Amino acid sequence: MVLGPEGADSTGPALTGKDAAMDGALSALYGGAGEKKPAGRGGGRSAGLGASAPSVARWLGDIRTYFPSTVVQIMQRDAIDRLGLEALLLEPEMLEAVEADVHLVGTLLSLGKAMPETTRETARAVVRTVVEDLEKRLESRTRTALTGALDRSARIGRPRHRDIDWDRTIRANLKNYLTVPGRDGRAATGTVVPERLIGYGRAARCATKEIILCVDQSGSMAASVVHASVFGAVLASLRSLATRLVVFDTAVVDLTDRLDDPVDVLFGTQLGGGTDINRALAYCQSRITRPADTVVVLISDLYEGGIRDEMLKRVAAMKASGVQFVALLALSDEGAPSYDREHAAALGALGAPAFACTPDLFPDVMAAAIEKRPLPIPDRESHR
């Protein structure tokens, strides 16, 4: 299979059975020049995979039969990128045949208003499947990390016995370590005299921290938009947090009222278009009422189409007022993203290092921001 169908000419043995079928599925996608030809526009055949729905549906069935789901997702993504099969995703029967993942959701969202009503409900079902899977994977850890951070941020100096944080209390009083002589021939022992008690505050009945997620919805940020929508819904479910979700391109849309359902949030976005970070930050800044208790998370590749100097001034002003400002170049599992290095360096100089963040790391980043601790920037990322 590595050599392709022509391999038999030089090696002798030909592939048969399942091996031949797997080779055929790979050759249909990767065997030709891989030039992108729009589906349904008379593009003919490209790389052995026709542009008609029946042939693609058969191919989708084949790859799901012969390959694990992780490989299927990669092949589907390559088919969309290489062969221009987006138009086929507008047909309900095609959507039912694909393996749903974050990248497919991004593609569906990018189709936007081009999606007919007959397909929209099927598309929502596909998106909901992916969202529910992400929630199962991310919600528990996020709740645990942020609930602990919120409790610690409300630490008090005269706690009741059951509210004492013994770990921090002992560390804070190590200087008061005393050696106590033994009695009746017993060995000497040591003890820490807790002159200062540190305790957790009781759970607040109202929001103690405000979170603003400001998400770039340009086409390159599709996976980040999906993850941010899920995290936004999880954060909004925590009573101690007042969470706001803002998405932007050259316009700004506040989707906070949809946070009870991340699927509604995603269908309220419109992937693609330009980018005006300055305008988005201006809107977020206008919604800050308690700067010292607010965390602003900008999720963007920082390719600014607006006023660069104004953008930086806004970040500096927010930080000076006490806002915890976090800049994420991506919120996805896709690895190092393409981003504007000059703008990232400028944010770093303001004390807001920009770095890529995986969904698994995001709860720790938010917990650190809430507690005003140094952010857990991945080792492979340097401060910018």
C-alpha positions in Angstrom: 0.0 0.0 0.0 2.9 2.3 0.6 4.0 1.9 -3.0 0.6 2.4 -4.4 -1.2 0.3 -7.1 1.9 0.5 -9.3 4.0 -1.2 -6.7 3.0 -4.7 -8.0 4.8 -3.9 -11.3 8.2 -3.8 -9.6 7.6 -6.1 -6.6 5.6 -8.9 -8.2 2.9 -9.8 -5.7 -0.4 -7.9 -6.0 -2.6 -6.9 -3.2 -5.9 -8.8 -2.7 -9.0 -8.8 -0.6 -9.0 -6.4 2.3 -5.6 -5.1 1.5 -6.6 -4.2 -2.1 -9.8 -2.5 -0.8 -7.7 -0.4 1.7 -5.3 0.5 -1.1 -8.1 1.5 -3.3 -9.6 3.8 -0.7 -6.2 5.5 -0.1 -5.5 5.8 -3.9 -8.9 7.4 -4.4 -7.8 10.3 -2.2 -4.0 10.4 -2.5 -3.3 8.6 -5.8 -3.6 11.6 -8.1 -2.3 15.1 -8.2 -4.6 16.1 -5.4 -5.7 19.3 -7.2 -8.8 20.8 -5.7 -11.9 20.7 -7.9 -15.2 22.1 -6.8 -17.8 19.5 -6.2 -20.9 19.6 -8.2 -19.5 22.1 -10.7 -18.4 19.9 -13.5 -15.0 19.3 -12.0 -14.9 15.7 -13.1 -12.7 13.3 -11.2 -9.7 14.2 -9.1 -7.3 11.8 -7.5 -9.7 9.0 -8.3 -12.6 10.3 -6.1 -15.6 11.5 -8.1 -17.6 14.6 -7.1 -20.9 12.8 -7.1 -22.6 12.1 -3.8 -23.0 8.3 -4.4 -19.3 7.7 -5.1 -18.2 9.8 -2.1 -20.7 8.1 0.2 -19.3 4.7 -0.9 -15.8 5.9 -0.2 -16.8 7.2 3.3 -18.3 3.8 4.1 -15.1 2.1 2.9 -12.7 4.1 5.0 -14.9 3.7 8.1 -14.8 0.0 7.5 -11.0 -0.3 7.1 -9.5 2.4 9.3 -9.8 3.5 12.9 -11.9 6.7 13.6 -8.8 8.9 14.1 -7.5 8.0 10.7 -11.0 8.4 9.2 -11.2 12.0 10.5 -7.8 12.8 8.9 -8.8 11.3 5.6 -12.2 13.2 5.6 -10.4 16.5 6.3 -7.9 15.8 3.5 -10.8 15.0 1.1 -12.4 18.3 1.9 -9.2 20.3 1.6 -7.8 18.5 -1.5 -10.9 17.8 -3.5 -13.3 20.6 -2.6 -16.1 18.4 -1.3 -17.7 21.0 1.0 -20.8 21.3 -1.3 -21.6 17.6 -0.7 -21.9 18.3 3.0 -25.0 20.2 2.3 -26.8 16.9 1.6 -28.3 15.2 4.7 -27.4 11.7 3.6 -23.7 12.7 3.3 -23.7 14.3 6.8 -25.1 11.0 8.2 -22.2 9.1 6.6 -19.3 11.2 7.9 -17.3 10.7 11.1 -18.1 13.7 13.2 -15.1 15.7 14.8 -14.1 19.2 15.6 -12.8 19.9 12.1 -16.0 18.8 10.5 -18.0 21.1 12.8 -15.7 24.0 11.7 -16.4 23.1 8.0 -20.2 23.0 8.6 -20.1 26.4 10.4 -18.1 27.9 7.6 -20.9 27.0 5.2 -23.2 29.2 7.1 -26.1 30.6 5.2 -25.4 28.3 2.2 -26.8 25.4 4.2 -30.4 24.6 3.1 -33.1 24.1 5.7 -33.3 20.4 4.8 -29.7 19.9 5.9 -29.7 22.3 8.9 -31.3 19.9 11.4 -28.9 17.1 10.4 -26.0 19.5 10.8 -27.2 20.5 14.2 -27.3 16.8 15.2 -23.8 16.3 14.0 -22.5 19.4 15.8 -24.3 18.3 19.0 -22.7 14.9 18.9 -19.2 16.5 18.9 -20.1 19.1 21.5 -21.5 16.4 23.9 -18.4 14.4 23.5 -16.2 17.4 24.3 -18.3 18.2 27.3 -17.9 14.7 28.7 -14.2 15.0 28.3 -13.6 18.5 29.6 -16.4 19.4 32.0 -15.4 17.4 35.1 -11.8 18.6 35.1 -12.8 22.2 34.4 -15.3 22.3 37.3 -12.8 20.7 39.7 -9.9 23.1 38.8 -12.0 26.3 38.8 -14.0 25.5 41.9 -10.8 25.0 43.8 -9.3 28.2 42.4 -12.4 30.1 43.3 -12.4 28.8 46.9 -8.7 29.6 47.3 -9.2 33.1 45.8 -11.7 33.7 48.6 -9.2 32.7 51.3 -9.8 34.2 54.8 -7.5 35.0 57.7 -9.7 33.8 60.6 -11.2 30.5 59.3 -13.4 28.1 61.2 -11.6 24.8 62.0 -13.3 23.0 59.1 -12.4 25.8 56.7 -8.6 25.7 57.5 -6.3 25.1 54.5 -3.8 23.0 56.5 -1.3 22.7 53.7 -0.9 26.5 53.2 -1.1 27.1 57.0 1.8 24.8 57.7 3.9 26.2 54.9 3.2 29.8 56.1 4.3 28.9 59.7 7.4 26.8 59.1 9.5 29.6 60.6 7.7 28.8 63.8 9.0 25.3 64.0 9.9 24.3 67.6 11.7 21.3 69.1 9.9 19.9 72.1 12.0 18.0 74.7 10.9 14.5 75.3 9.5 13.4 78.7 10.0 10.1 80.6 13.0 9.1 78.4 11.1 9.7 75.1 12.9 11.3 72.1 12.4 15.0 71.4 9.7 15.9 68.9 9.1 18.8 66.6 6.0 20.9 66.1 4.8 23.9 64.0 3.1 26.7 66.0 0.4 28.0 63.7 0.5 31.8 64.5 -1.4 32.5 61.3 -4.2 30.4 60.0 -5.1 30.4 56.3 -8.6 29.1 55.3 -10.9 28.8 52.4 -13.8 31.2 52.1 -17.3 29.8 52.0 -18.8 29.3 48.6 -20.3 32.6 47.4 -24.0 32.9 46.7 -23.3 35.3 43.8 -20.5 35.6 41.2 -17.1 36.5 42.7 -15.2 36.6 39.4 -16.1 37.8 35.9 -14.8 35.9 32.8 -14.9 37.4 29.3 -14.0 35.1 26.5 -13.2 37.1 23.4 -12.9 34.7 20.4 -11.7 35.4 16.9 -14.0 33.7 14.4 -11.9 34.1 11.3 -11.7 30.9 9.2 -8.4 29.8 10.7 -9.8 29.7 14.2 -12.6 27.2 13.6 -11.4 24.5 16.1 -10.8 27.2 18.7 -14.3 28.6 18.3 -15.7 25.1 18.9 -13.7 24.5 22.1 -14.3 28.0 23.4 -18.1 27.5 23.0 -18.0 24.4 25.1 -15.8 25.9 27.7 -18.0 29.0 27.8 -21.0 26.9 28.6 -19.2 25.0 31.3 -17.9 28.3 32.9 -21.4 29.8 32.7 -22.8 26.9 34.7 -20.6 27.8 37.7 -22.5 30.1 40.1 -19.3 31.8 41.3 -18.5 33.0 37.8 -20.2 35.6 35.6 -19.2 34.5 32.1 -19.5 36.5 28.9 -18.8 35.1 25.4 -17.9 37.5 22.6 -17.0 36.5 19.1 -15.7 38.8 16.4 -14.4 39.3 12.9 -14.7 42.9 11.7 -18.0 43.0 13.7 -18.6 42.0 17.3 -21.3 39.7 18.5 -22.2 39.0 22.1 -23.4 35.4 22.5 -23.7 35.4 26.3 -27.5 34.8 26.2 -26.9 31.5 24.3 -24.4 30.0 26.7 -26.9 27.5 28.1 -26.5 25.6 24.8 -23.1 25.6 23.1 -24.7 24.3 19.9 -26.8 27.5 19.7 -23.6 29.4 20.3 -21.8 27.7 17.4 -24.7 28.4 15.0 -24.6 32.0 16.1 -21.0 32.3 14.8 -20.1 33.1 11.3 -16.6 31.8 10.4 -14.6 33.7 7.9 -14.1 37.4 7.1 -11.7 39.9 8.4 -10.4 40.6 11.9 -10.7 43.7 14.1 -9.3 42.8 17.5 -9.3 46.4 18.7 -13.0 46.8 18.2 -13.7 43.5 20.0 -11.5 44.5 23.0 -13.2 47.9 23.1 -16.5 46.1 23.5 -15.1 43.8 26.2 -13.5 46.7 28.0 -16.9 48.5 28.1 -18.5 45.5 29.9 -15.9 45.4 32.7 -17.4 46.5 36.0 -15.0 45.0 38.5 -11.5 45.1 37.0 -9.7 43.5 39.9 -12.1 40.5 39.7 -12.2 40.1 35.9 -10.3 37.8 33.6 -10.3 38.6 29.9 -9.2 35.8 27.6 -8.4 36.8 24.0 -8.3 33.8 21.7 -6.9 34.9 18.4 -4.0 34.4 16.0 -3.4 38.1 16.4 -3.6 39.0 12.7 -5.1 42.4 13.3 -7.0 44.3 10.6 -8.0 47.1 12.9 -5.8 49.7 14.7 -2.8 47.9 16.2 -1.6 50.7 18.5 -5.1 51.2 19.9 -5.4 47.4 20.5 -2.2 47.4 22.6 -3.3 50.5 24.5 -6.5 48.8 25.5 -4.6 45.7 26.7 -2.3 48.0 28.7 -5.2 49.9 30.2 -7.0 46.8 31.2 -4.0 45.4 32.9 -3.3 48.7 34.7 -6.8 48.6 36.1 -6.3 45.2 37.6 -7.7 42.9 34.9 -6.1 39.6 34.4 -5.4 39.4 30.6 -4.8 36.1 28.9 -3.8 35.8 25.2 -4.2 32.4 23.6 -3.0 32.0 20.0 -5.3 28.9 19.7 -7.5 26.7 21.8 -7.1 23.4 20.1 -5.1 20.1 19.8 -3.7 21.1 16.4 -0.2 22.1 17.7 1.6 25.4 17.0 -0.6 27.7 15.0 0.3 30.4 12.5 0.2 33.8 14.2 1.4 37.4 14.0 4.7 37.2 15.8 5.1 41.0 16.0 1.8 41.4 17.9 2.5 38.5 20.1 5.9 40.0 21.1 4.2 43.4 21.8 1.7 41.7 24.1 4.5 39.9 25.8 6.2 43.2 26.5 3.0 44.3 28.2 3.1 41.3 30.5 0.6 39.3 28.6 2.5 36.4 26.9 0.7 34.8 24.0 0.8 31.1 23.6 -1.1 28.2 22.1 -3.3 26.2 24.6 -4.7 22.7 24.4 -8.2 22.0 25.7 -6.7 19.9 28.5 -4.5 22.7 29.7 -7.2 25.4 29.6 -8.7 24.6 33.0 -5.2 25.1 34.6 -4.7 28.4 32.7 -8.0 29.7 34.0 -7.4 28.5 37.5 -4.1 30.4 37.5 -5.6 33.5 36.1 -8.4 33.5 38.7 -5.8 33.1 41.5 -3.5 35.6 39.9 -0.7 33.1 39.7 1.8 32.8 36.8 0.2 31.1 33.9 1.2 27.5 33.2 2.7 28.2 29.7 3.8 25.0 28.0 7.6 24.4 28.0 7.7 24.4 24.2 6.3 27.9 24.1 8.5 30.8 25.0 7.3 34.1 26.5 6.5 36.5 23.7 
